[in-house]
Amino acid sequence: MAEKPILAVLAAGMGSRYGGLKQIDPVGPDGAAILDYSLYDARRAGFETVVFIIKREIEADFKATVGARAARSGLEVRYAYQQLDALPEGFAVPEGRQKPWGTAHAVLCAADAIGGAPFAVINADDYYGPTGFGLVYDHLAHGMRGGQPWAMVGFLLKNTVSENGAVSRGVCVTDAQGRLVSVTERTRIEPYADGIHYTEDGGETWQDLSGDTLVSMNLWGFGADFLPKARAGFADFLCWNAAADPLKAEYYLPSVVSAALADGSAAVKVLPSPDKWYGITYREDKPGLMAALRAMHETGLYPPDRLF
């Protein structure tokens, strides 16, 4: 019998722009964190096991809050730890490096906890809405062992921007069959009076983006073949990118995907979601998020008083 899909949660970041441990910051009417909503949506989509990828420094606080609530909800909870020294043999942490190695490295740190199961990946500090979890679970549960491609839930750019500052998004191009052709990270996207635009030169020049552009919010679905590809790519990354920028270079999930698309070793089905993203990139985002979640409880998308 095929293994059931697992949910992997990227929760090792400390939220430097936000200014605190936003993975466990209460935002719901009952004190739930933003991650609690993703876990609720994932559980009703069909996920039964969650792997939290965290840092040892936040272990106690995380396990006492979100981790404990997830276990009480009936999810099987596993933990993995993203540490700087989790490197291939022959590599060492550059002197002065403090920044984590990135999202693809985080998933590699969870390889033992994931095992051979198909798995979805999400950020801990994003609200995705229920649609995406249903789409990716169905794809992983019913297609991955039949030769189906990896999956990415795509969101409309206009549903993912923040009024309080710039955001980073993976801008996607798809083909006529709805498969991913490319994903390009734009690190400074902002809304303005006439629409949405981005800059690559510190604001000297700007280019418009359509609000209907599909973007990645790091809600991916992968088969077990992702892990060896990511492991091989990480060694190359350390030899080249990390050598050029030893203190800040990061190994991202889209980097692994882009390499697999380029050499033809994988394909990615894009699953569009109409749901609105909410996040707390900045502290100023929190009041709007709390109001939106309160409204979702009132309209019946979530139980009236508490999630779990």
N, C-alpha and C positions, 0 to 999 in steps of 0.2 A: 504494500500500500504506500502511495506517495506520502512524503512528509508534509504536514500542514504548514502553511506560510507562517513566518515569524515576523514580528515588527521590531526593527532596530531603531533606537532613539538616540540621536546625537545630542548629548546633554553635558558635554565636557566644557563648553565655553562659559566664561565668567561674565560675559555681557559688559564689555568695557565702555561702549557708547551709552549703554543704559545706566550703568553705575551700580550694579549689584547682581545678586544671584537670581536672575529673572526666571529661572526654571521652576522655582518654588514660590515665587511672589504671588500672594492671593489676589485674584482678579474676579472670581465668580461671586454670586450672591451668597454662597455658603462657604466662601473662603477657598474655593478651588483654584488651583494654578491653571495657567493656559494649557499646560501639558495634560492635565486631567481631562480636558475636553477632547483632546486628540485620542486619549486612551479610551474614553467612553465611545467615541465614534468608531475607533478601530475594533473594539470588542463587539459592538452590534453589527459590524461588517463581517465578522467571523474570526478575527484574530484571537488566539487563545494564549499565546506566549509573547512576552515582550523582553527585549534585551536593552537595558539601559547602559549606555556608554558614557561613563563619567570619569572625573579625576578623583584620585584618592583624597584630595584636599576637601572635597565636598561630600564625601561618602556618608558621614554620619547624618548631616542635615538632610540629604536627599533621601536616604533610606527611611528616616523618621517621618517624612512628609509624603511626597508623591509615591515613593516606592511602597510604603505601607498601605496607602489607599489603593494602589493598583492590585496588591495582593488580596486585600479585602474584597475587591470587586470580582475576584475569581480568576484573574489572569495569573498564569505561571510567570514569575518574575526571575530574570537572570541579570547578572551584572558583568560588565567588562570595563576595563580601565585603560583610558588613553594616557600614556605616559611618554615623556620625551625620549626616554632611553629604550623604548620598544622599537628597535631598529634591526635590520638584517645584519648578519654576522659580517664583521669587517668595517662597520660604520660606527661612528661615535657622535654624540651630541656636540655641535660646535660650541666653542667657548662663548658664553654670554647669551646663548639661546634660551628664551623663556616661552616664546609663542608656540602653541600646539602645531603639529605638523599638518593639520587640515582634515577635511571630512573623509577623504578616502583612507587616510591613515587610521582615523577613528574606527572605520568599519573593519579594517584589517586587525585592529586590536580586539575585535569582537568575534574573530573567526571561529574560535573554539566554541563559543556560546551559540553561534549560529549553526555550526555543523554543516550538514549537506542539504539543509532545507532551503526552499526559495524564500526570499525575504524582502520586505519593504523597508525603506529608510525614510525617516522624517527628522526635522529639526525639533528640538524641545520647546522652542520659544515662538513657534508659529501656530496660528489657528487656521486649519485647512478647510473646515466644514466637512459634513458627513459624506458628500458625494465622492470625493477622491478616494477615501478609504474603501468604499464599496467597489469602485472601479478597479483599484489595484489588487484588492483581495481576490475578486473574481478572476482577474487575469492570472495571478499567481496560482490560484487553486485549481484552475481548470485548463490552463494552457501551457505552463512552463515545461512540462515533461513531454509535450507533444511537438517540440521544436518551435514554439512561439518565441518571439523576441522578448528582450527586456521591456520594461514599461516605464513611462514617465507621465505623471499627472501634470497637465499643462493648465495654467491659469491665465486669464486675460490680464494684461498689464494694468489696465485701468482699475482692476479689482485688487491690486497689490501694492500701490504706492502709499507713502506716508506723507501727511501734510506737515510733518514736523522736521523733515530733513531728507537727505539723499538715501537711497536704498541701492543695494546691489542685486541684480537679477540676471539669470541666465536667459538671454534672448534666443528663441528657438526658430529654426526654419524646418518645415516639414514638407514631405512630398505628397503626391496625389493620393497615396494609400494611407496617409496619416502616420507615416514613420518619420522619425527624427533624421534630418539631414545634418544639422549642426546646432550646437548650443554655444553661444558666445557670452562670456561674462562681461557685463557692463557694471562697473563699480560705483558709478555716480549717476543715478536716474532720479529726476525730480519733476513733480508737477509744476506747471506755471499757468499764467492766465489763459493762454491759448492752447494748452494741451499738456503733453509730457515730452521731456527731452533728456538727453544725456550728454555728458562731456567726457573727453579722454585726455584733456590738457589743462585740468585745473580750473575750468570755467572760461578759458579764453575763447573757445568756440563751442557751439551746441548743435546737436542734430536731433530733429524730432523723431518720435516713435509713435505709431498708432496705438491708441488705447486697446485695440483688439489684438495686438501682438501677443502670441503665446509665449509665456515665460515659465521657467523652471523655478519651483520653490523648494527644491530638494525633497520632493515626494517621489521616490523611485521604487521600482520593483525589479529585483534581480534574481537570476538563477544561481546555483552553486558555482557555475563557471566564472562568475564575476571575481571571486576571491583570488584565484591564481593569476588572473589578468592584472588585478590591482597589485598583487605582490610583486610580480615581475616589473610592472611599471614604476613601483616605488623605488626599487634599486636604481633604475635609470634616472628617476627624479633626483635622488640623492647625489648621483654622480655629476649631474649637469645643473639643474636649477638650484639645488641647495648649495652647491659649490659657488655659484655666482652670487647668491643672496642668502648667506648662511643663517642670518638672524630672523628673516621674515618670510622666506619662500614657503608656500603651502601646497600640499598635494590634495587636489579637490576631486570629488566624485565626477564632475563633468570632464575632468582631464582623462580619467579612465574611459569614460563613455566615448569621448571624442577620438581617442586612440583606437578603440575597438571599431568605431564606425569607419575610420580612415583605412584600417587594414582589412576590413570586411569580415572580422571575426565575430561580430555581433550586430544585431539590429535592435532598434528601440521603437516600440509602439507608443505613440502619444495619445493619452486619454484625457480629452478636454473636460474641465470642470467649470461650471458656471458660478461656483460658490465664491463669495468674497473672502479674501484673506484678511486676517487681522494679526497684528504683531505688536511687540513692544521693543522695537529697535531703540527708541528713545523714551525717557521717562514721560515726556509729554504725550506719548501715545496711549498711556494707561487709562485716562478717563474715558476716551472714546471706546476703547476695548471693553471696559467694564459696562458702559451703557449698552453696547451692542449685545453683549452676553446676557445682560438682564432682560433685554427685549426678546432674545431667543428663548429664555425660560418662560416668559409670559405668553409667547405664541405657541408653546408646546413642542418646540424642537428638542428641548431638554426638560427633564422633570421640574416641577414648579419650585421645589425647595433645595434639592441637593442632587449631585450627580451619583454618588455612591452611598 
